[in-house]
């Protein structure tokens, strides 16, 4: 995408046939280690029956590097409407091309907009209250709610934008 720098990591996704997924998942660390070298830290994230992201640190050229390798089965790809691949390297079965053509998922109901605005104003009041009380922990909680509510309202106002991961969502602002 032309956004790499010295701190960029590698993000790669792979889809396996349902029947091959368990074996691919079991072999994943060994395969990654054979390609990247010794793995310093191996962290399965968001693991369930149909998908997992393996975040791992490995050393190469005297530096530590991060790799995010997400694997899933066909069932997960077909059932997760928000998955829309952006750059496809190999797609023998055509599953990814099909997923890339899906219309954006609308994950906000316009009927909920007024409720979100009410949440926003109540938590704005709470933010001031906890600030005056010097209660940093409750303020952090309130800030989290305000942030997520703000993103939901933006989603309502921009329903064609895929609001799925807040670090990227903030960049779209």
N, CA, C and O atoms as a DFTB+ gen file, in Angstrom:
692 C
 N C O
     1  1       0.820      -1.211       0.000
     2  2       0.000       0.000       0.000
     3  2       0.852       1.258       0.000
     4  3       0.324       2.369      -0.053
     5  1       2.177       1.088       0.060
     6  2       3.055       2.240       0.052
     7  2       3.155       2.943       1.391
     8  3       3.564       4.103       1.445
     9  1       2.793       2.273       2.469
    10  2       2.808       2.907       3.788
    11  2       3.858       2.307       4.712
    12  3       3.824       2.564       5.915
    13  1       4.780       1.521       4.191
    14  2       5.756       0.854       5.043
    15  2       6.807       1.833       5.557
    16  3       7.114       2.847       4.931
    17  1       7.343       1.485       6.721
    18  2       8.463       2.217       7.289
    19  2       9.335       1.213       8.050
    20  3       9.097       0.008       7.965
    21  1      10.323       1.684       8.779
    22  2      11.230       0.787       9.502
    23  2      10.526      -0.049      10.565
    24  3      11.071      -1.059      11.011
    25  1       9.323       0.352      10.979
    26  2       8.618      -0.354      12.052
    27  2       7.439      -1.164      11.542
    28  3       6.677      -1.711      12.339
    29  1       7.277      -1.248      10.243
    30  2       6.151      -1.996       9.677
    31  2       6.276      -3.482       9.985
    32  3       7.377      -4.028      10.065
    33  1       5.129      -4.119      10.155
    34  2       5.104      -5.567      10.320
    35  2       4.505      -6.172       9.060
    36  3       4.097      -5.462       8.142
    37  1       4.461      -7.480       9.037
    38  2       3.873      -8.191       7.909
    39  2       2.503      -8.694       8.350
    40  3       2.365      -9.287       9.420
    41  1       1.497      -8.454       7.525
    42  2       0.143      -8.939       7.775
    43  2      -0.242      -9.840       6.618
    44  3      -0.295      -9.404       5.468
    45  1      -0.508     -11.090       6.926
    46  2      -0.837     -12.060       5.893
    47  2      -2.018     -12.897       6.365
    48  3      -2.079     -13.298       7.527
    49  1      -2.942     -13.155       5.473
    50  2      -4.092     -14.004       5.762
    51  2      -4.092     -15.182       4.799
    52  3      -3.702     -15.054       3.638
    53  1      -4.533     -16.326       5.294
    54  2      -4.651     -17.510       4.443
    55  2      -5.965     -18.213       4.770
    56  3      -6.364     -18.303       5.931
    57  1      -6.620     -18.702       3.739
    58  2      -7.880     -19.439       3.887
    59  2      -7.629     -20.877       3.457
    60  3      -7.054     -21.129       2.398
    61  1      -8.067     -21.818       4.290
    62  2      -7.903     -23.241       4.006
    63  2      -9.268     -23.896       3.864
    64  3     -10.254     -23.453       4.452
    65  1      -9.303     -24.946       3.080
    66  2     -10.536     -25.734       3.006
    67  2     -10.879     -26.204       4.416
    68  3      -9.993     -26.465       5.230
    69  1     -12.162     -26.306       4.687
    70  2     -12.606     -26.681       6.037
    71  2     -11.901     -27.935       6.546
    72  3     -11.456     -27.980       7.693
    73  1     -11.800     -28.946       5.695
    74  2     -11.209     -30.212       6.129
    75  2      -9.695     -30.093       6.359
    76  3      -9.129     -30.890       7.107
    77  1      -9.028     -29.110       5.725
    78  2      -7.582     -28.940       5.879
    79  2      -7.192     -27.972       6.991
    80  3      -6.035     -27.932       7.410
    81  1      -8.150     -27.200       7.463
    82  2      -7.852     -26.156       8.443
    83  2      -7.208     -26.692       9.731
    84  3      -6.188     -26.145      10.150
    85  1      -7.753     -27.734      10.380
    86  2      -7.121     -28.201      11.628
    87  2      -5.650     -28.585      11.454
    88  3      -4.827     -28.259      12.309
    89  1      -5.310     -29.265      10.369
    90  2      -3.920     -29.663      10.140
    91  2      -3.046     -28.437       9.854
    92  3      -1.921     -28.348      10.345
    93  1      -3.563     -27.496       9.065
    94  2      -2.802     -26.276       8.766
    95  2      -2.545     -25.486      10.043
    96  3      -1.451     -24.962      10.251
    97  1      -3.555     -25.405      10.889
    98  2      -3.407     -24.686      12.155
    99  2      -2.348     -25.358      13.035
   100  3      -1.524     -24.680      13.649
   101  1      -2.374     -26.666      13.089
   102  2      -1.417     -27.412      13.918
   103  2       0.020     -27.248      13.414
   104  3       0.962     -27.252      14.207
   105  1       0.184     -27.106      12.118
   106  2       1.525     -27.004      11.527
   107  2       2.016     -25.565      11.399
   108  3       3.168     -25.342      11.026
   109  1       1.183     -24.608      11.696
   110  2       1.480     -23.209      11.389
   111  2       2.777     -22.715      12.024
   112  3       3.593     -22.097      11.340
   113  1       2.984     -22.970      13.301
   114  2       4.196     -22.453      13.950
   115  2       5.457     -23.040      13.303
   116  3       6.417     -22.318      13.035
   117  1       5.447     -24.336      13.060
   118  2       6.624     -24.970      12.460
   119  2       6.907     -24.394      11.074
   120  3       8.064     -24.157      10.727
   121  1       5.874     -24.172      10.292
   122  2       6.053     -23.610       8.956
   123  2       6.599     -22.185       9.053
   124  3       7.529     -21.820       8.334
   125  1       6.017     -21.387       9.940
   126  2       6.486     -20.008      10.101
   127  2       7.938     -19.975      10.574
   128  3       8.724     -19.146      10.117
   129  1       8.287     -20.869      11.480
   130  2       9.659     -20.908      11.978
   131  2      10.632     -21.343      10.883
   132  3      11.760     -20.855      10.821
   133  1      10.193     -22.256      10.025
   134  2      11.082     -22.682       8.940
   135  2      11.310     -21.551       7.932
   136  3      12.360     -21.496       7.293
   137  1      10.336     -20.654       7.789
   138  2      10.465     -19.539       6.851
   139  2      11.162     -18.320       7.459
   140  3      11.938     -17.642       6.785
   141  1      10.882     -18.049       8.726
   142  2      11.366     -16.811       9.350
   143  2      12.576     -17.005      10.254
   144  3      13.296     -16.048      10.539
   145  1      12.803     -18.224      10.704
   146  2      13.850     -18.466      11.690
   147  2      13.234     -18.616      13.076
   148  3      12.013     -18.689      13.210
   149  1      14.071     -18.662      14.097
   150  2      13.567     -18.893      15.449
   151  2      12.510     -17.867      15.871
   152  3      12.687     -16.660      15.707
   153  1      11.421     -18.379      16.411
   154  2      10.338     -17.519      16.880
   155  2      10.573     -17.226      18.352
   156  3      10.742     -18.139      19.161
   157  1      10.582     -15.937      18.690
   158  2      10.820     -15.507      20.060
   159  2       9.556     -15.555      20.903
   160  3       9.592     -15.963      22.063
   161  1       8.433     -15.135      20.316
   162  2       7.135     -15.115      21.009
   163  2       6.069     -15.549      20.015
   164  3       6.046     -15.074      18.879
   165  1       5.188     -16.446      20.436
   166  2       4.093     -16.960      19.597
   167  2       2.793     -16.693      20.338
   168  3       2.570     -17.248      21.414
   169  1       1.922     -15.841      19.771
   170  2       0.698     -15.441      20.457
   171  2      -0.522     -15.684      19.583
   172  3      -0.766     -14.923      18.647
   173  1      -1.306     -16.744      19.872
   174  2      -2.581     -16.914      19.170
   175  2      -3.593     -15.894      19.706
   176  3      -3.828     -15.826      20.912
   177  1      -4.192     -15.103      18.806
   178  2      -5.157     -14.078      19.200
   179  2      -6.525     -14.377      18.606
   180  3      -6.625     -14.804      17.455
   181  1      -7.575     -14.156      19.383
   182  2      -8.948     -14.300      18.895
   183  2      -9.274     -15.683      18.380
   184  3     -10.085     -15.833      17.465
   185  1      -8.664     -16.676      18.946
   186  2      -8.786     -18.047      18.439
   187  2     -10.191     -18.616      18.681
   188  3     -10.743     -18.510      19.776
   189  1     -10.737     -19.209      17.650
   190  2     -11.971     -19.983      17.793
   191  2     -11.895     -21.182      16.847
   192  3     -10.836     -21.476      16.294
   193  1     -12.992     -21.854      16.671
   194  2     -13.009     -23.096      15.886
   195  2     -12.648     -22.889      14.410
   196  3     -12.142     -23.800      13.756
   197  1     -12.913     -21.681      13.891
   198  2     -12.767     -21.451      12.454
   199  2     -11.671     -20.470      12.059
   200  3     -11.376     -20.335      10.871
   201  1     -11.053     -19.776      13.027
   202  2      -9.998     -18.832      12.649
   203  2      -9.131     -18.476      13.852
   204  3      -9.524     -18.653      15.005
   205  1      -7.940     -17.968      13.544
   206  2      -7.019     -17.491      14.576
   207  2      -5.999     -16.562      13.907
   208  3      -5.637     -16.749      12.745
   209  1      -5.551     -15.572      14.656
   210  2      -4.430     -14.748      14.211
   211  2      -3.222     -15.119      15.066
   212  3      -3.279     -15.067      16.295
   213  1      -2.141     -15.489      14.408
   214  2      -0.895     -15.765      15.111
   215  2      -0.022     -14.525      14.994
   216  3       0.497     -14.219      13.921
   217  1       0.136     -13.819      16.098
   218  2       1.085     -12.708      16.154
   219  2       2.367     -13.301      16.701
   220  3       2.368     -13.920      17.766
   221  1       3.456     -13.113      15.976
   222  2       4.700     -13.673      16.496
   223  2       5.876     -12.762      16.212
   224  3       5.929     -12.055      15.205
   225  1       6.811     -12.807      17.137
   226  2       8.061     -12.071      17.013
   227  2       9.156     -13.045      16.613
   228  3       9.254     -14.141      17.164
   229  1       9.955     -12.654      15.679
   230  2      11.097     -13.461      15.259
   231  2      12.289     -12.534      15.065
   232  3      12.124     -11.322      14.922
   233  1      13.458     -13.093      15.060
   234  2      14.664     -12.297      14.892
   235  2      15.268     -12.559      13.522
   236  3      15.392     -13.701      13.079
   237  1      15.640     -11.469      12.867
   238  2      16.321     -11.558      11.570
   239  2      17.237     -10.351      11.446
   240  3      16.844      -9.230      11.768
   241  1      18.434     -10.578      10.987
   242  2      19.415      -9.514      10.782
   243  2      19.649      -8.694      12.048
   244  3      19.842      -7.480      11.990
   245  1      19.628      -9.379      13.196
   246  2      19.902      -8.721      14.466
   247  2      18.788      -7.859      15.013
   248  3      19.005      -7.107      15.964
   249  1      17.580      -7.948      14.430
   250  2      16.434      -7.162      14.905
   251  2      15.237      -8.069      15.111
   252  3      15.115      -9.113      14.470
   253  1      14.359      -7.665      16.007
   254  2      13.090      -8.367      16.189
   255  2      12.073      -7.803      15.203
   256  3      12.040      -6.600      14.943
   257  1      11.242      -8.695      14.657
   258  2      10.208      -8.303      13.707
   259  2       8.887      -8.951      14.118
   260  3       8.863     -10.006      14.752
   261  1       7.788      -8.290      13.740
   262  2       6.453      -8.802      14.050
   263  2       5.768      -9.270      12.784
   264  3       5.838      -8.624      11.738
   265  1       5.110     -10.396      12.899
   266  2       4.325     -10.961      11.807
   267  2       2.924     -11.206      12.359
   268  3       2.779     -11.743      13.457
   269  1       1.905     -10.822      11.620
   270  2       0.518     -11.170      11.936
   271  2       0.053     -12.112      10.845
   272  3      -0.109     -11.709       9.694
   273  1      -0.160     -13.357      11.204
   274  2      -0.573     -14.359      10.228
   275  2      -1.928     -14.900      10.649
   276  3      -2.033     -15.680      11.596
   277  1      -2.959     -14.480       9.939
   278  2      -4.321     -14.910      10.233
   279  2      -4.682     -16.055       9.316
   280  3      -4.488     -15.981       8.102
   281  1      -5.210     -17.119       9.907
   282  2      -5.683     -18.235       9.099
   283  2      -7.143     -18.493       9.448
   284  3      -7.579     -18.285      10.581
   285  1      -7.879     -18.949       8.455
   286  2      -9.283     -19.289       8.693
   287  2      -9.688     -20.381       7.706
   288  3      -8.956     -20.714       6.774
   289  1     -10.872     -20.923       7.943
   290  2     -11.399     -21.917       7.015
   291  2     -12.435     -21.261       6.091
   292  3     -12.819     -20.108       6.288
   293  1     -12.872     -22.008       5.095
   294  2     -13.846     -21.484       4.132
   295  2     -15.134     -21.041       4.818
   296  3     -15.726     -20.028       4.445
   297  1     -15.564     -21.801       5.819
   298  2     -16.798     -21.463       6.531
   299  2     -16.701     -20.071       7.130
   300  3     -17.627     -19.270       6.997
   301  1     -15.587     -19.775       7.787
   302  2     -15.405     -18.463       8.396
   303  2     -15.432     -17.365       7.334
   304  3     -16.084     -16.338       7.518
   305  1     -14.732     -17.578       6.236
   306  2     -14.697     -16.581       5.169
   307  2     -16.101     -16.299       4.639
   308  3     -16.470     -15.143       4.433
   309  1     -16.871     -17.344       4.421
   310  2     -18.210     -17.176       3.859
   311  2     -19.189     -16.553       4.850
   312  3     -20.109     -15.844       4.444
   313  1     -19.001     -16.809       6.144
   314  2     -19.949     -16.325       7.153
   315  2     -19.605     -14.949       7.705
   316  3     -20.431     -14.328       8.374
   317  1     -18.409     -14.469       7.436
   318  2     -17.984     -13.194       8.001
   319  2     -18.080     -12.130       6.918
   320  3     -17.157     -11.926       6.130
   321  1     -19.210     -11.469       6.904
   322  2     -19.506     -10.517       5.834
   323  2     -18.534      -9.338       5.802
   324  3     -18.352      -8.722       4.751
   325  1     -17.910      -9.015       6.933
   326  2     -17.009      -7.857       6.964
   327  2     -15.639      -8.169       6.359
   328  3     -14.849      -7.253       6.130
   329  1     -15.342      -9.448       6.097
   330  2     -14.052      -9.800       5.489
   331  2     -14.096      -9.473       4.006
   332  3     -14.833     -10.086       3.234
   333  1     -13.284      -8.489       3.628
   334  2     -13.206      -8.084       2.231
   335  2     -11.736      -7.904       1.881
   336  3     -11.178      -6.832       2.115
   337  1     -11.097      -8.935       1.322
   338  2      -9.670      -8.843       0.998
   339  2      -9.373      -7.654       0.091
   340  3     -10.147      -7.327      -0.810
   341  1      -8.227      -7.012       0.352
   342  2      -7.855      -5.852      -0.449
   343  2      -6.779      -6.174      -1.484
   344  3      -6.799      -5.627      -2.586
   345  1      -5.852      -7.049      -1.143
   346  2      -4.811      -7.443      -2.089
   347  2      -4.681      -8.954      -2.035
   348  3      -4.340      -9.514      -0.993
   349  1      -4.945      -9.608      -3.136
   350  2      -4.950     -11.065      -3.192
   351  2      -3.706     -11.531      -3.942
   352  3      -3.477     -11.143      -5.087
   353  1      -2.905     -12.370      -3.281
   354  2      -1.690     -12.882      -3.918
   355  2      -1.949     -14.178      -4.681
   356  3      -1.363     -14.410      -5.738
   357  1      -2.832     -15.020      -4.141
   358  2      -3.108     -16.313      -4.767
   359  2      -4.506     -16.747      -4.343
   360  3      -4.842     -16.702      -3.159
   361  1      -5.317     -17.167      -5.306
   362  2      -6.703     -17.527      -5.011
   363  2      -7.171     -18.602      -5.989
   364  3      -7.995     -18.347      -6.867
   365  1      -6.637     -19.791      -5.822
   366  2      -6.918     -20.887      -6.749
   367  2      -8.417     -21.180      -6.865
   368  3      -8.920     -21.422      -7.962
   369  1      -9.125     -21.158      -5.736
   370  2     -10.549     -21.517      -5.744
   371  2     -11.473     -20.329      -6.012
   372  3     -12.673     -20.526      -6.205
   373  1     -10.947     -19.103      -6.029
   374  2     -11.786     -17.931      -6.291
   375  2     -12.574     -17.440      -5.089
   376  3     -13.419     -16.557      -5.233
   377  1     -12.319     -17.991      -3.904
   378  2     -13.065     -17.586      -2.704
   379  2     -12.779     -16.142      -2.300
   380  3     -13.687     -15.412      -1.899
   381  1     -11.537     -15.740      -2.405
   382  2     -11.170     -14.396      -1.971
   383  2     -11.697     -13.341      -2.938
   384  3     -12.136     -12.271      -2.517
   385  1     -11.652     -13.643      -4.222
   386  2     -12.178     -12.699      -5.211
   387  2     -13.666     -12.464      -4.962
   388  3     -14.153     -11.338      -5.068
   389  1     -14.375     -13.527      -4.633
   390  2     -15.802     -13.412      -4.324
   391  2     -16.008     -12.548      -3.084
   392  3     -16.879     -11.678      -3.076
   393  1     -15.219     -12.779      -2.040
   394  2     -15.335     -12.005      -0.801
   395  2     -14.968     -10.544      -1.029
   396  3     -15.566      -9.660      -0.415
   397  1     -14.000     -10.272      -1.896
   398  2     -13.581      -8.895      -2.156
   399  2     -14.677      -8.089      -2.847
   400  3     -14.701      -6.863      -2.738
   401  1     -15.583      -8.759      -3.555
   402  2     -16.653      -8.074      -4.278
   403  2     -17.892      -7.814      -3.424
   404  3     -18.835      -7.169      -3.882
   405  1     -17.894      -8.306      -2.200
   406  2     -19.053      -8.089      -1.332
   407  2     -19.261      -6.597      -1.081
   408  3     -18.303      -5.835      -0.958
   409  1     -20.519      -6.199      -1.008
   410  2     -20.753      -4.795      -0.629
   411  2     -20.349      -4.594       0.830
   412  3     -20.371      -5.545       1.612
   413  1     -19.984      -3.374       1.204
   414  2     -19.611      -3.126       2.597
   415  2     -20.728      -3.523       3.559
   416  3     -21.912      -3.347       3.272
   417  1     -20.324      -4.056       4.692
   418  2     -21.289      -4.457       5.711
   419  2     -21.790      -3.228       6.443
   420  3     -21.001      -2.417       6.927
   421  1     -23.067      -3.098       6.519
   422  2     -23.645      -1.995       7.295
   423  2     -23.911      -2.533       8.697
   424  3     -24.789      -3.371       8.904
   425  1     -23.141      -2.036       9.645
   426  2     -23.273      -2.564      10.995
   427  2     -23.862      -1.547      11.960
   428  3     -23.626      -1.615      13.166
   429  1     -24.625      -0.609      11.427
   430  2     -25.293       0.356      12.290
   431  2     -26.727       0.505      11.832
   432  3     -26.996       0.655      10.640
   433  1     -27.636       0.464      12.771
   434  2     -29.048       0.645      12.481
   435  2     -29.380       2.114      12.720
   436  3     -29.239       2.587      13.847
   437  1     -29.815       2.854      11.698
   438  2     -30.122       4.277      11.873
   439  2     -31.117       4.552      13.007
   440  3     -31.114       5.642      13.579
   441  1     -31.958       3.583      13.330
   442  2     -32.907       3.774      14.426
   443  2     -32.200       3.900      15.776
   444  3     -32.794       4.371      16.746
   445  1     -30.939       3.481      15.840
   446  2     -30.174       3.554      17.095
   447  2     -29.427       4.873      17.265
   448  3     -28.780       5.083      18.291
   449  1     -29.504       5.756      16.286
   450  2     -28.724       6.985      16.338
   451  2     -29.068       7.846      17.551
   452  3     -28.164       8.306      18.248
   453  1     -30.326       8.068      17.813
   454  2     -30.713       8.911      18.952
   455  2     -30.196       8.332      20.269
   456  3     -29.734       9.078      21.131
   457  1     -30.269       7.018      20.430
   458  2     -29.741       6.379      21.637
   459  2     -28.243       6.628      21.782
   460  3     -27.760       6.885      22.885
   461  1     -27.508       6.552      20.678
   462  2     -26.063       6.797      20.722
   463  2     -25.759       8.244      21.096
   464  3     -24.808       8.511      21.831
   465  1     -26.554       9.166      20.600
   466  2     -26.372      10.576      20.961
   467  2     -26.642      10.773      22.451
   468  3     -25.922      11.519      23.114
   469  1     -27.659      10.120      22.979
   470  2     -27.948      10.203      24.423
   471  2     -26.792       9.640      25.247
   472  3     -26.393      10.229      26.252
   473  1     -26.261       8.508      24.820
   474  2     -25.105       7.919      25.516
   475  2     -23.943       8.909      25.498
   476  3     -23.273       9.114      26.510
   477  1     -23.716       9.514      24.350
   478  2     -22.609      10.461      24.218
   479  2     -22.740      11.608      25.225
   480  3     -21.773      11.948      25.907
   481  1     -23.938      12.206      25.320
   482  2     -24.110      13.347      26.216
   483  2     -24.031      12.950      27.688
   484  3     -23.459      13.688      28.489
   485  1     -24.583      11.822      28.053
   486  2     -24.485      11.373      29.446
   487  2     -23.029      11.125      29.827
   488  3     -22.595      11.515      30.911
   489  1     -22.289      10.492      28.957
   490  2     -20.888      10.208      29.272
   491  2     -20.011      11.460      29.183
   492  3     -18.966      11.530      29.830
   493  1     -20.427      12.442      28.391
   494  2     -19.715      13.730      28.404
   495  2     -19.883      14.384      29.769
   496  3     -18.927      14.931      30.320
   497  1     -21.100      14.328      30.320
   498  2     -21.346      14.844      31.673
   499  2     -20.482      14.085      32.689
   500  3     -19.829      14.694      33.536
   501  1     -20.485      12.742      32.594
   502  2     -19.691      11.931      33.522
   503  2     -18.201      12.250      33.420
   504  3     -17.486      12.219      34.421
   505  1     -17.741      12.554      32.222
   506  2     -16.337      12.897      32.046
   507  2     -15.979      14.134      32.884
   508  3     -14.952      14.160      33.562
   509  1     -16.834      15.143      32.826
   510  2     -16.604      16.351      33.627
   511  2     -16.690      16.066      35.117
   512  3     -15.892      16.576      35.903
   513  1     -17.649      15.259      35.495
   514  2     -17.828      14.900      36.917
   515  2     -16.580      14.207      37.460
   516  3     -16.080      14.570      38.525
   517  1     -16.080      13.218      36.734
   518  2     -14.917      12.461      37.216
   519  2     -13.635      13.287      37.129
   520  3     -12.700      13.071      37.900
   521  1     -13.595      14.226      36.197
   522  2     -12.461      15.140      36.143
   523  2     -12.417      15.995      37.410
   524  3     -11.365      16.154      38.029
   525  1     -13.576      16.542      37.786
   526  2     -13.640      17.385      38.990
   527  2     -13.348      16.587      40.253
   528  3     -12.829      17.137      41.224
   529  1     -13.672      15.309      40.252
   530  2     -13.374      14.447      41.402
   531  2     -11.943      13.925      41.382
   532  3     -11.485      13.304      42.342
   533  1     -11.246      14.181      40.286
   534  2      -9.883      13.695      40.113
   535  2      -9.825      12.159      40.164
   536  3      -8.924      11.580      40.772
   537  1     -10.800      11.519      39.516
   538  2     -10.908      10.058      39.488
   539  2     -10.444       9.560      38.113
   540  3     -11.246       9.363      37.200
   541  1      -9.149       9.366      37.997
   542  2      -8.548       9.013      36.704
   543  2      -9.070       7.695      36.148
   544  3      -9.256       7.572      34.937
   545  1      -9.306       6.716      36.998
   546  2      -9.736       5.406      36.504
   547  2     -11.125       5.477      35.874
   548  3     -11.355       4.900      34.811
   549  1     -12.040       6.174      36.519
   550  2     -13.381       6.302      35.934
   551  2     -13.333       7.171      34.686
   552  3     -14.091       6.946      33.742
   553  1     -12.452       8.158      34.674
   554  2     -12.317       8.981      33.468
   555  2     -11.822       8.145      32.288
   556  3     -12.288       8.324      31.163
   557  1     -10.890       7.243      32.536
   558  2     -10.409       6.377      31.456
   559  2     -11.538       5.521      30.901
   560  3     -11.656       5.347      29.688
   561  1     -12.368       4.988      31.795
   562  2     -13.517       4.199      31.349
   563  2     -14.457       5.069      30.513
   564  3     -14.889       4.664      29.434
   565  1     -14.768       6.255      31.011
   566  2     -15.673       7.159      30.310
   567  2     -15.102       7.534      28.941
   568  3     -15.843       7.594      27.960
   569  1     -13.805       7.784      28.868
   570  2     -13.180       8.120      27.600
   571  2     -13.328       6.980      26.589
   572  3     -13.537       7.214      25.399
   573  1     -13.218       5.755      27.079
   574  2     -13.388       4.598      26.205
   575  2     -14.811       4.553      25.646
   576  3     -15.005       4.334      24.450
   577  1     -15.799       4.760      26.509
   578  2     -17.193       4.748      26.055
   579  2     -17.442       5.887      25.069
   580  3     -18.095       5.688      24.045
   581  1     -16.929       7.071      25.370
   582  2     -17.107       8.211      24.465
   583  2     -16.476       7.935      23.101
   584  3     -17.062       8.236      22.062
   585  1     -15.303       7.372      23.120
   586  2     -14.610       7.080      21.871
   587  2     -15.407       6.101      21.021
   588  3     -15.622       6.339      19.832
   589  1     -15.844       5.004      21.626
   590  2     -16.603       3.999      20.868
   591  2     -17.948       4.554      20.391
   592  3     -18.393       4.254      19.283
   593  1     -18.581       5.355      21.224
   594  2     -19.850       5.964      20.831
   595  2     -19.638       6.922      19.669
   596  3     -20.437       6.960      18.734
   597  1     -18.569       7.686      19.729
   598  2     -18.252       8.606      18.647
   599  2     -18.072       7.838      17.335
   600  3     -18.564       8.270      16.292
   601  1     -17.379       6.721      17.381
   602  2     -17.196       5.918      16.171
   603  2     -18.528       5.362      15.671
   604  3     -18.753       5.291      14.463
   605  1     -19.412       4.966      16.591
   606  2     -20.729       4.468      16.156
   607  2     -21.528       5.572      15.463
   608  3     -22.213       5.321      14.472
   609  1     -21.437       6.780      15.984
   610  2     -22.142       7.900      15.359
   611  2     -21.541       8.191      13.982
   612  3     -22.276       8.449      13.029
   613  1     -20.223       8.152      13.874
   614  2     -19.591       8.327      12.569
   615  2     -20.035       7.242      11.595
   616  3     -20.235       7.498      10.408
   617  1     -20.183       6.038      12.112
   618  2     -20.661       4.939      11.276
   619  2     -22.068       5.222      10.773
   620  3     -22.391       4.937       9.620
   621  1     -22.898       5.781      11.636
   622  2     -24.265       6.121      11.231
   623  2     -24.264       7.195      10.146
   624  3     -25.066       7.148       9.214
   625  1     -23.360       8.159      10.276
   626  2     -23.306       9.256       9.320
   627  2     -22.582       8.875       8.026
   628  3     -22.774       9.510       6.989
   629  1     -21.748       7.832       8.097
   630  2     -20.988       7.360       6.929
   631  2     -21.167       5.849       6.802
   632  3     -20.211       5.098       6.998
   633  1     -22.376       5.395       6.478
   634  2     -22.653       3.949       6.507
   635  2     -21.905       3.131       5.460
   636  3     -21.800       1.913       5.606
   637  1     -21.388       3.755       4.418
   638  2     -20.672       2.993       3.393
   639  2     -19.203       2.782       3.723
   640  3     -18.496       2.089       2.991
   641  1     -18.743       3.370       4.811
   642  2     -17.360       3.198       5.245
   643  2     -17.282       1.976       6.141
   644  3     -18.096       1.843       7.055
   645  1     -16.339       1.085       5.913
   646  2     -16.243      -0.128       6.754
   647  2     -15.568       0.161       8.096
   648  3     -14.350       0.023       8.215
   649  1     -16.335       0.554       9.092
   650  2     -15.824       0.876      10.423
   651  2     -15.655      -0.423      11.191
   652  3     -16.599      -0.896      11.823
   653  1     -14.454      -1.010      11.144
   654  2     -14.261      -2.327      11.747
   655  2     -13.125      -2.401      12.760
   656  3     -13.140      -3.269      13.633
   657  1     -12.131      -1.501      12.660
   658  2     -10.978      -1.583      13.565
   659  2     -10.564      -0.167      13.892
   660  3     -10.126       0.568      13.008
   661  1     -10.696       0.233      15.154
   662  2     -10.591       1.640      15.501
   663  2      -9.279       2.312      15.101
   664  3      -9.333       3.484      14.728
   665  1      -8.095       1.670      15.146
   666  2      -6.902       2.404      14.702
   667  2      -6.982       2.849      13.234
   668  3      -6.504       3.927      12.881
   669  1      -7.579       2.024      12.395
   670  2      -7.754       2.414      10.991
   671  2      -8.922       3.389      10.869
   672  3      -8.874       4.308      10.052
   673  1      -9.968       3.201      11.669
   674  2     -11.120       4.098      11.626
   675  2     -10.707       5.537      11.937
   676  3     -11.168       6.471      11.280
   677  1      -9.850       5.717      12.927
   678  2      -9.388       7.044      13.306
   679  2      -8.632       7.681      12.142
   680  3      -8.762       8.882      11.907
   681  1      -7.847       6.896      11.416
   682  2      -7.106       7.427      10.277
   683  2      -8.060       7.908       9.182
   684  3      -7.735       8.845       8.453
   685  1      -9.230       7.281       9.057
   686  2     -10.197       7.674       8.027
   687  2     -10.887       8.992       8.371
   688  3     -11.479       9.627       7.499
   689  1     -10.815       9.404       9.635
   690  2     -11.451      10.653      10.020
   691  2     -10.808      11.820       9.282
   692  3     -11.210      12.968       9.474
